[in-house]
Amino acid sequence: MKNDDFASAGRPAAPLAPAPAPMILLAPMEGLLDFVLRDILTRVGGIDRCVSEFIRITDQLLPERVFTRIVPELHTGSRTLAGVPVRAQLLGSDPVCLAENAGRLAGLGPAGIDLNFGCPAKVVNRHGGGAALLDEPETVFAIVSAVRRAVPGDMPVSAKMRLGFNDDSRAVECALAIAEGGADELVVHARTKAQAYRPPAYWERIADIRTAVQIPVVANGEIWTVDDARRCREASGCESLMLGRGVVTDPGLGLAIKAAMNGDAAPAGVLPGISWPELLPLLAEFWCIVCARLEPRSRAGRLKQWLNFLRRRFPEAETAYQQLRTLNDPALIDAWLAGVAGPPRGAGQPCRRHTFSRAC
Ligand SMILES: Cc1cc2nc3c(=O)[nH]c(=O)nc-3n(C[C@H](O)[C@H](O)[C@H](O)COP(=O)(O)O)c2cc1C
Protein backbone atom coordinates (compact mmCIF):
# COMPACT_ATOMS: atom_id res chain seq x y z
CA MET A 1 0.00 0.00 0.00
CA LYS A 2 1.32 3.46 -0.83
CA ASN A 3 1.75 6.24 1.72
CA ASP A 4 -1.11 8.37 0.45
CA ASP A 5 -3.61 5.50 0.47
CA PHE A 6 -4.42 6.01 4.13
CA ALA A 7 -5.61 9.52 3.42
CA SER A 8 -8.63 8.15 1.59
CA ALA A 9 -9.37 5.15 3.83
CA GLY A 10 -13.01 5.19 5.00
CA ARG A 11 -13.72 8.66 3.58
CA PRO A 12 -15.60 9.87 0.50
CA ALA A 13 -13.33 10.53 -2.46
CA ALA A 14 -11.87 14.00 -2.09
CA PRO A 15 -8.93 15.71 -3.72
CA LEU A 16 -5.86 14.28 -2.02
CA ALA A 17 -3.32 16.65 -0.52
CA PRO A 18 0.05 16.04 -2.13
CA ALA A 19 1.93 13.36 -0.16
CA PRO A 20 4.77 14.85 1.87
CA ALA A 21 8.20 14.22 0.34
CA PRO A 22 9.94 11.22 1.96
CA MET A 23 12.18 12.37 4.76
CA ILE A 24 15.04 10.98 6.81
CA LEU A 25 14.86 12.09 10.43
CA LEU A 26 17.59 11.89 13.06
CA ALA A 27 16.29 10.19 16.21
CA PRO A 28 16.32 11.78 19.66
CA MET A 29 18.85 9.96 21.84
CA GLU A 30 19.35 11.21 25.36
CA GLY A 31 22.94 10.84 26.56
CA LEU A 32 24.28 10.15 23.06
CA LEU A 33 22.89 12.34 20.31
CA ASP A 34 23.16 15.84 21.75
CA PHE A 35 23.67 19.13 19.90
CA VAL A 36 27.35 18.30 19.27
CA LEU A 37 26.65 15.04 17.47
CA ARG A 38 23.59 16.55 15.74
CA ASP A 39 25.87 19.27 14.39
CA ILE A 40 28.45 16.78 13.11
CA LEU A 41 26.02 14.20 11.68
CA THR A 42 23.95 16.81 9.84
CA ARG A 43 27.14 18.16 8.21
CA VAL A 44 27.53 14.76 6.53
CA GLY A 45 24.15 15.17 4.79
CA GLY A 46 21.17 12.92 4.14
CA ILE A 47 19.26 14.14 7.23
CA ASP A 48 16.18 16.34 6.74
CA ARG A 49 15.24 17.04 10.33
CA CYS A 50 16.35 16.29 13.90
CA VAL A 51 14.53 15.82 17.19
CA SER A 52 16.32 16.84 20.36
CA GLU A 53 16.82 14.51 23.29
CA PHE A 54 13.90 14.74 25.72
CA ILE A 55 13.37 17.66 28.09
CA ARG A 56 11.69 16.24 31.16
CA ILE A 57 8.71 18.16 32.54
CA THR A 58 7.51 17.29 36.02
CA ASP A 59 5.56 19.91 37.98
CA GLN A 60 7.31 23.17 37.13
CA LEU A 61 7.47 25.76 34.43
CA LEU A 62 11.09 25.45 33.34
CA PRO A 63 13.23 28.54 32.82
CA GLU A 64 14.21 29.30 29.23
CA ARG A 65 17.82 28.39 29.96
CA VAL A 66 16.89 24.73 30.45
CA PHE A 67 15.41 24.58 26.95
CA THR A 68 18.38 26.35 25.38
CA ARG A 69 20.89 24.21 27.29
CA ILE A 70 19.44 21.02 25.82
CA VAL A 71 18.58 22.57 22.46
CA PRO A 72 21.20 25.31 21.87
CA GLU A 73 20.06 25.36 18.25
CA LEU A 74 17.20 27.55 19.58
CA HIS A 75 19.80 30.35 19.42
CA THR A 76 20.36 29.75 15.71
CA GLY A 77 16.86 29.61 14.26
CA SER A 78 16.36 26.06 15.58
CA ARG A 79 18.78 24.75 12.95
CA THR A 80 22.09 22.96 13.14
CA LEU A 81 25.11 24.64 11.61
CA ALA A 82 24.39 22.71 8.40
CA GLY A 83 20.90 24.29 8.36
CA VAL A 84 18.89 21.21 9.35
CA PRO A 85 15.79 22.02 11.48
CA VAL A 86 15.63 20.68 15.06
CA ARG A 87 12.38 20.01 16.90
CA ALA A 88 12.49 20.05 20.70
CA GLN A 89 11.11 17.00 22.49
CA LEU A 90 9.12 17.20 25.74
CA LEU A 91 8.48 14.28 28.06
CA GLY A 92 5.99 14.29 30.91
CA SER A 93 2.59 13.06 32.03
CA ASP A 94 0.72 16.15 33.20
CA PRO A 95 -1.20 17.76 30.31
CA VAL A 96 -1.48 21.16 32.01
CA CYS A 97 2.18 21.40 32.95
CA LEU A 98 3.31 20.10 29.55
CA ALA A 99 1.12 22.69 27.83
CA GLU A 100 2.52 25.54 29.94
CA ASN A 101 6.07 24.49 29.18
CA ALA A 102 5.26 23.97 25.50
CA GLY A 103 3.94 27.55 25.41
CA ARG A 104 7.19 28.88 26.87
CA LEU A 105 9.27 26.70 24.55
CA ALA A 106 7.21 27.90 21.57
CA GLY A 107 8.29 31.45 22.42
CA LEU A 108 11.89 30.41 21.71
CA GLY A 109 11.01 29.51 18.12
CA PRO A 110 11.65 25.77 17.81
CA ALA A 111 11.16 24.14 14.40
CA GLY A 112 8.41 22.18 16.13
CA ILE A 113 7.59 20.44 19.38
CA ASP A 114 7.75 16.67 19.70
CA LEU A 115 6.11 14.65 22.49
CA ASN A 116 7.69 11.51 23.93
CA PHE A 117 5.44 8.47 24.42
CA GLY A 118 8.14 5.85 24.33
CA CYS A 119 10.83 6.37 26.96
CA PRO A 120 11.44 3.06 28.78
CA ALA A 121 13.44 4.51 31.71
CA LYS A 122 12.15 3.23 35.07
CA VAL A 123 12.34 6.63 36.75
CA VAL A 124 10.28 8.20 33.96
CA ASN A 125 7.73 5.37 33.80
CA ARG A 126 7.32 5.34 37.58
CA HIS A 127 6.06 8.91 37.33
CA GLY A 128 3.64 7.95 34.56
CA GLY A 129 5.71 9.40 31.70
CA GLY A 130 7.17 8.03 28.44
CA ALA A 131 6.06 4.53 27.47
CA ALA A 132 3.87 4.20 30.61
CA LEU A 133 1.39 6.53 28.90
CA LEU A 134 0.73 3.89 26.25
CA ASP A 135 -1.53 2.15 28.77
CA GLU A 136 -3.59 5.35 29.00
CA PRO A 137 -4.65 6.54 25.53
CA GLU A 138 -7.03 9.06 27.12
CA THR A 139 -4.07 10.80 28.85
CA VAL A 140 -2.12 10.66 25.58
CA PHE A 141 -5.04 12.47 23.91
CA ALA A 142 -5.25 15.03 26.75
CA ILE A 143 -1.51 15.77 26.47
CA VAL A 144 -1.44 16.16 22.71
CA SER A 145 -4.55 18.33 22.59
CA ALA A 146 -3.39 20.55 25.49
CA VAL A 147 0.03 21.06 23.88
CA ARG A 148 -1.53 21.65 20.47
CA ARG A 149 -3.74 24.40 21.95
CA ALA A 150 -0.81 25.99 23.79
CA VAL A 151 1.39 26.59 20.76
CA PRO A 152 0.82 28.68 17.64
CA GLY A 153 -1.22 26.93 14.96
CA ASP A 154 1.60 27.09 12.43
CA MET A 155 4.11 25.40 14.75
CA PRO A 156 4.25 21.65 14.11
CA VAL A 157 3.46 19.34 17.02
CA SER A 158 4.61 15.76 16.48
CA ALA A 159 4.78 12.67 18.66
CA LYS A 160 6.93 9.59 18.98
CA MET A 161 5.53 6.36 20.41
CA ARG A 162 6.46 2.75 20.94
CA LEU A 163 3.94 0.00 20.14
CA GLY A 164 2.89 -0.32 23.76
CA PHE A 165 4.15 -0.91 27.29
CA ASN A 166 3.88 -4.68 27.92
CA ASP A 167 2.18 -5.61 24.65
CA ASP A 168 1.11 -3.93 21.44
CA SER A 169 -2.67 -4.47 21.77
CA ARG A 170 -3.42 -0.74 22.19
CA ALA A 171 -0.98 0.57 19.58
CA VAL A 172 -3.64 1.74 17.12
CA GLU A 173 -5.73 3.25 19.94
CA CYS A 174 -2.74 5.29 21.11
CA ALA A 175 -1.90 6.41 17.57
CA LEU A 176 -5.52 7.51 17.06
CA ALA A 177 -5.37 9.45 20.35
CA ILE A 178 -2.26 11.23 19.08
CA ALA A 179 -3.79 12.02 15.69
CA GLU A 180 -7.14 13.11 17.14
CA GLY A 181 -5.33 15.24 19.72
CA GLY A 182 -4.04 17.29 16.78
CA ALA A 183 -0.48 16.06 16.15
CA ASP A 184 0.83 16.74 12.65
CA GLU A 185 3.08 13.68 12.43
CA LEU A 186 3.76 10.46 14.28
CA VAL A 187 7.00 8.51 14.56
CA VAL A 188 6.58 4.88 15.59
CA HIS A 189 9.45 2.93 17.17
CA ALA A 190 8.28 -0.55 16.26
CA ARG A 191 8.73 -2.24 19.62
CA THR A 192 7.02 -2.25 23.00
CA LYS A 193 8.70 -1.00 26.14
CA ALA A 194 9.01 -4.65 27.27
CA GLN A 195 10.92 -5.43 24.06
CA ALA A 196 13.39 -2.69 25.00
CA TYR A 197 16.00 -2.52 22.20
CA ARG A 198 16.07 -6.24 21.37
CA PRO A 199 15.86 -7.03 17.66
CA PRO A 200 13.73 -7.44 15.67
CA ALA A 201 11.61 -4.33 15.24
CA TYR A 202 8.03 -5.14 14.21
CA TRP A 203 7.79 -2.85 11.18
CA GLU A 204 4.62 -4.54 9.93
CA ARG A 205 2.76 -3.28 13.04
CA ILE A 206 3.52 0.27 11.88
CA ALA A 207 1.47 -0.50 8.75
CA ASP A 208 -1.61 -1.11 10.95
CA ILE A 209 -1.11 2.30 12.55
CA ARG A 210 -0.44 4.00 9.23
CA THR A 211 -3.68 2.77 7.73
CA ALA A 212 -5.67 3.83 10.83
CA VAL A 213 -4.53 7.45 11.15
CA GLN A 214 -4.66 10.30 8.69
CA ILE A 215 -1.40 12.01 9.58
CA PRO A 216 2.03 11.17 8.14
CA VAL A 217 3.66 8.23 9.93
CA VAL A 218 7.43 7.77 10.11
CA ALA A 219 8.94 4.33 10.74
CA ASN A 220 11.74 3.81 13.27
CA GLY A 221 13.73 0.95 14.75
CA GLU A 222 16.61 -1.35 13.70
CA ILE A 223 17.52 0.41 10.46
CA TRP A 224 21.27 -0.17 10.17
CA THR A 225 21.74 -0.53 6.41
CA VAL A 226 20.23 0.52 3.09
CA ASP A 227 18.69 -2.93 2.83
CA ASP A 228 17.06 -2.56 6.28
CA ALA A 229 15.64 0.77 5.11
CA ARG A 230 14.20 -0.83 1.98
CA ARG A 231 12.63 -3.71 3.96
CA CYS A 232 11.28 -1.35 6.62
CA ARG A 233 9.64 0.84 3.99
CA GLU A 234 8.07 -2.23 2.37
CA ALA A 235 6.81 -3.73 5.64
CA SER A 236 5.53 -0.50 7.17
CA GLY A 237 4.37 1.23 4.00
CA CYS A 238 6.05 4.39 5.32
CA GLU A 239 8.16 6.46 2.98
CA SER A 240 9.83 8.48 5.72
CA LEU A 241 12.22 6.93 8.21
CA MET A 242 13.83 7.92 11.48
CA LEU A 243 17.40 6.70 12.06
CA GLY A 244 19.02 6.38 15.48
CA ARG A 245 21.90 4.04 16.30
CA GLY A 246 22.35 3.20 12.61
CA VAL A 247 23.42 6.71 11.69
CA VAL A 248 25.62 7.13 14.78
CA THR A 249 27.37 3.93 13.65
CA ASP A 250 27.49 4.88 9.97
CA PRO A 251 27.15 8.67 9.58
CA GLY A 252 26.72 8.25 5.81
CA LEU A 253 23.66 6.02 6.19
CA GLY A 254 21.18 8.83 5.49
CA LEU A 255 23.04 9.75 2.29
CA ALA A 256 23.19 6.12 1.21
CA ILE A 257 19.46 5.56 1.85
CA LYS A 258 18.60 8.75 -0.04
CA ALA A 259 20.77 7.66 -2.97
CA ALA A 260 18.96 4.31 -3.01
CA MET A 261 15.53 6.03 -2.73
CA ASN A 262 16.42 8.20 -5.73
CA GLY A 263 17.73 5.20 -7.64
CA ASP A 264 21.19 6.78 -7.95
CA ALA A 265 23.71 4.18 -9.08
CA ALA A 266 27.03 4.40 -7.25
CA PRO A 267 30.13 4.10 -9.45
CA ALA A 268 31.48 0.53 -9.44
CA GLY A 269 33.38 -0.22 -6.24
CA VAL A 270 32.21 2.97 -4.50
CA LEU A 271 29.90 2.60 -1.53
CA PRO A 272 27.47 5.52 -1.20
CA GLY A 273 27.87 7.23 2.16
CA ILE A 274 31.01 8.39 3.90
CA SER A 275 34.45 6.77 4.13
CA TRP A 276 36.74 6.71 7.16
CA PRO A 277 39.19 9.28 5.68
CA GLU A 278 36.23 11.60 5.03
CA LEU A 279 35.01 11.05 8.57
CA LEU A 280 38.32 11.84 10.29
CA PRO A 281 38.10 15.66 10.00
CA LEU A 282 34.57 15.44 11.41
CA LEU A 283 35.83 13.33 14.31
CA ALA A 284 38.43 16.05 14.98
CA GLU A 285 35.73 18.73 14.79
CA PHE A 286 33.55 16.70 17.16
CA TRP A 287 36.42 16.56 19.64
CA CYS A 288 37.01 20.29 19.24
CA ILE A 289 33.40 21.14 20.09
CA VAL A 290 33.33 18.63 22.94
CA CYS A 291 36.43 20.30 24.42
CA ALA A 292 34.91 23.74 24.03
CA ARG A 293 31.56 22.84 25.55
CA LEU A 294 31.86 19.97 28.00
CA GLU A 295 33.42 19.52 31.41
CA PRO A 296 36.99 18.14 31.14
CA ARG A 297 36.01 14.95 32.96
CA SER A 298 33.33 14.00 30.39
CA ARG A 299 35.28 14.80 27.22
CA ALA A 300 37.26 11.60 26.62
CA GLY A 301 34.16 9.51 27.39
CA ARG A 302 32.18 11.27 24.67
CA LEU A 303 34.79 10.52 22.02
CA LYS A 304 35.05 6.88 23.10
CA GLN A 305 31.27 6.57 23.19
CA TRP A 306 31.01 7.60 19.53
CA LEU A 307 34.00 5.45 18.50
CA ASN A 308 32.32 2.51 20.21
CA PHE A 309 29.45 2.87 17.71
CA LEU A 310 31.70 3.67 14.72
CA ARG A 311 33.78 0.53 15.25
CA ARG A 312 30.81 -1.63 14.23
CA ARG A 313 31.06 -0.12 10.75
CA PHE A 314 34.70 0.96 10.27
CA PRO A 315 37.65 -1.35 11.05
CA GLU A 316 39.78 1.81 11.46
CA ALA A 317 37.47 2.93 14.27
CA GLU A 318 38.11 -0.37 16.06
CA THR A 319 41.85 0.35 15.93
CA ALA A 320 41.25 3.91 17.11
CA TYR A 321 39.02 2.68 19.93
CA GLN A 322 41.66 0.24 21.13
CA GLN A 323 44.34 2.96 21.01
CA LEU A 324 42.20 5.47 22.93
CA ARG A 325 40.47 3.11 25.32
CA THR A 326 42.75 3.81 28.25
CA LEU A 327 43.49 7.50 27.49
CA ASN A 328 41.68 10.15 29.48
CA ASP A 329 44.03 13.10 29.24
CA PRO A 330 42.67 15.51 26.56
CA ALA A 331 46.25 16.49 25.61
CA LEU A 332 47.04 12.86 24.71
CA ILE A 333 43.82 12.62 22.72
CA ASP A 334 44.73 15.86 20.89
CA ALA A 335 48.07 14.32 19.99
CA TRP A 336 46.43 11.11 18.80
CA LEU A 337 43.97 13.05 16.61
CA ALA A 338 46.75 15.20 15.20
CA GLY A 339 48.48 11.98 14.17
CA VAL A 340 45.46 10.52 12.35
CA ALA A 341 43.47 13.57 11.21
CA GLY A 342 46.23 16.14 10.62
CA PRO A 343 47.51 19.00 12.75
CA PRO A 344 45.03 20.81 14.99
CA ARG A 345 43.82 24.23 13.92
CA GLY A 346 46.01 25.78 16.58
CA ALA A 347 45.45 26.79 20.14
CA GLY A 348 42.98 29.63 20.53
CA GLN A 349 41.42 29.16 17.11
CA PRO A 350 37.64 29.03 17.36
CA CYS A 351 35.55 26.04 16.38
CA ARG A 352 33.46 26.41 13.23
CA ARG A 353 30.51 26.30 15.62
CA HIS A 354 30.88 30.07 15.91
CA THR A 355 27.52 30.96 17.41
CA PHE A 356 27.85 29.21 20.71
CA SER A 357 31.52 28.44 20.79
CA ARG A 358 34.55 29.31 22.74
CA ALA A 359 38.09 28.81 21.54
CA CYS A 360 39.24 25.20 21.43
C1 LIG B 1 20.79 5.97 24.23
C2 LIG B 1 19.40 6.20 23.71
C3 LIG B 1 18.73 7.34 24.08
C4 LIG B 1 17.42 7.58 23.59
N1 LIG B 1 16.79 8.74 23.93
C5 LIG B 1 15.55 9.00 23.41
C6 LIG B 1 14.89 10.24 23.68
O1 LIG B 1 15.41 11.14 24.35
N2 LIG B 1 13.64 10.41 23.16
C7 LIG B 1 13.02 9.46 22.37
O2 LIG B 1 11.90 9.67 21.92
N3 LIG B 1 13.65 8.30 22.09
C8 LIG B 1 14.88 8.06 22.57
N4 LIG B 1 15.53 6.90 22.25
C9 LIG B 1 14.92 5.97 21.26
C10 LIG B 1 15.43 6.30 19.84
O3 LIG B 1 15.00 7.57 19.43
C11 LIG B 1 14.96 5.27 18.81
O4 LIG B 1 13.57 5.23 18.85
C12 LIG B 1 15.52 3.87 19.09
O5 LIG B 1 16.91 3.92 19.33
C13 LIG B 1 15.24 2.93 17.92
O6 LIG B 1 15.81 3.42 16.74
P1 LIG B 1 17.20 2.83 16.16
O7 LIG B 1 17.05 1.34 16.10
O8 LIG B 1 17.32 3.48 14.81
O9 LIG B 1 18.28 3.23 17.12
C14 LIG B 1 16.80 6.63 22.73
C15 LIG B 1 17.50 5.46 22.39
C16 LIG B 1 18.78 5.24 22.87
C17 LIG B 1 19.50 3.96 22.45
The ligand as an SDF file (V2000), in Angstrom:
LIG
                    3D

 31 33  0  0  0  0  0  0  0  0999 V2000
   20.7880    5.9710   24.2290 C   0  0  0  0  0  0  0  0  0  0  0  0
   19.4030    6.1950   23.7130 C   0  0  0  0  0  0  0  0  0  0  0  0
   18.7300    7.3400   24.0770 C   0  0  0  0  0  0  0  0  0  0  0  0
   17.4210    7.5830   23.5850 C   0  0  0  0  0  0  0  0  0  0  0  0
   16.7870    8.7360   23.9300 N   0  0  0  0  0  0  0  0  0  0  0  0
   15.5460    9.0030   23.4120 C   0  0  0  0  0  0  0  0  0  0  0  0
   14.8860   10.2400   23.6820 C   0  0  0  0  0  0  0  0  0  0  0  0
   15.4100   11.1390   24.3510 O   0  0  0  0  0  0  0  0  0  0  0  0
   13.6400   10.4100   23.1570 N   0  0  0  0  0  0  0  0  0  0  0  0
   13.0250    9.4610   22.3750 C   0  0  0  0  0  0  0  0  0  0  0  0
   11.9020    9.6690   21.9200 O   0  0  0  0  0  0  0  0  0  0  0  0
   13.6460    8.3010   22.0900 N   0  0  0  0  0  0  0  0  0  0  0  0
   14.8810    8.0580   22.5700 C   0  0  0  0  0  0  0  0  0  0  0  0
   15.5310    6.8960   22.2470 N   0  0  0  0  0  0  0  0  0  0  0  0
   14.9240    5.9730   21.2650 C   0  0  0  0  0  0  0  0  0  0  0  0
   15.4290    6.3020   19.8360 C   0  0  0  0  0  0  0  0  0  0  0  0
   14.9990    7.5750   19.4250 O   0  0  0  0  0  0  0  0  0  0  0  0
   14.9570    5.2660   18.8140 C   0  0  0  0  0  0  0  0  0  0  0  0
   13.5710    5.2320   18.8510 O   0  0  0  0  0  0  0  0  0  0  0  0
   15.5210    3.8710   19.0890 C   0  0  0  0  0  0  0  0  0  0  0  0
   16.9070    3.9200   19.3320 O   0  0  0  0  0  0  0  0  0  0  0  0
   15.2390    2.9250   17.9190 C   0  0  0  0  0  0  0  0  0  0  0  0
   15.8110    3.4170   16.7370 O   0  0  0  0  0  0  0  0  0  0  0  0
   17.1970    2.8280   16.1640 P   0  0  0  0  0  0  0  0  0  0  0  0
   17.0530    1.3370   16.0970 O   0  0  0  0  0  0  0  0  0  0  0  0
   17.3240    3.4790   14.8130 O   0  0  0  0  0  0  0  0  0  0  0  0
   18.2810    3.2300   17.1200 O   0  0  0  0  0  0  0  0  0  0  0  0
   16.8050    6.6260   22.7350 C   0  0  0  0  0  0  0  0  0  0  0  0
   17.4960    5.4650   22.3880 C   0  0  0  0  0  0  0  0  0  0  0  0
   18.7810    5.2370   22.8750 C   0  0  0  0  0  0  0  0  0  0  0  0
   19.4970    3.9630   22.4510 C   0  0  0  0  0  0  0  0  0  0  0  0
  1  2  1  0
  2  3  1  0
  2 30  2  0
  3  4  2  0
  4  5  1  0
  4 28  1  0
  5  6  2  0
  6  7  1  0
  6 13  1  0
  7  8  2  0
  7  9  1  0
  9 10  1  0
 10 11  2  0
 10 12  1  0
 12 13  2  0
 13 14  1  0
 14 15  1  0
 14 28  1  0
 15 16  1  0
 16 17  1  0
 16 18  1  0
 18 19  1  0
 18 20  1  0
 20 21  1  0
 20 22  1  0
 22 23  1  0
 23 24  1  0
 24 25  2  0
 24 26  1  0
 24 27  1  0
 28 29  2  0
 29 30  1  0
 30 31  1  0
M  END
$$$$
